[in-house]
C-alpha cells in the first residue's frame, strides 16, 4: 500500500504539512524569548526582538496597581529592577483588545507574574483566572492569600482599592 503523500504534488504536501503543524500548535501556548527593553507598569513589559521589533506583554493572571495608585510605582520599579535588560521567556496563547501579548513572563524559569503577587505588588486577577491552568490559578490565589496575611506591599493598606475599581474612580473621596 502506497503512502497517501506519494500521490500528492510536492507543493500540496508542503501545504498539508503546514496545515497539520498550525492545527497541532493552535491549542498550545506559544513561547517567545527576548530581552526586556522597558517596563511600563507593574504588569506590563516591552520586549525587543533580536531584529529590533518591540512587543508589549501584559502579564497574565495579575493586575498591578495603577501608576498613580498606592504601590503602583513600587510595583513597576521592582519589576523594572528585576528584568529590564535581561532575557525572558513569555508563554502565551492570546492577545488582548489592544493586540498586546498576554502571557506568563519567566526569568530563568521563575514566574515573574506570580512573584508580583507574592510580594503584594499585584492582585491575582480573578476575572481572567479561567484563562490560567488549574495549577497557576491555585498558586496565584494562594500567593495572594499569603501576601494578604503577611500584609505585604499593597496589603499593608487596611482597605486597598483594586486596580479595576481605581480605574472606575472608586478611590475618589477616600483621599
Secondary structure, DSSP 8 states (H G I E B T S, - for coil): ---GGGGS-HHHHHHHHHHHHHHHHHTS-EEEEEEEEEEEETTEEEEE-TTS-EEEEEETTEE---TTSTTHHHHHHHHHHHHBTSEEEEEEEEE-TT--EEEEEEETTEEHHHHHHHTTSSEE-GGGGGGS-HHHHHHHHHHHHHHHHHT-GGGGSTT---HHHHHTTTTTT--
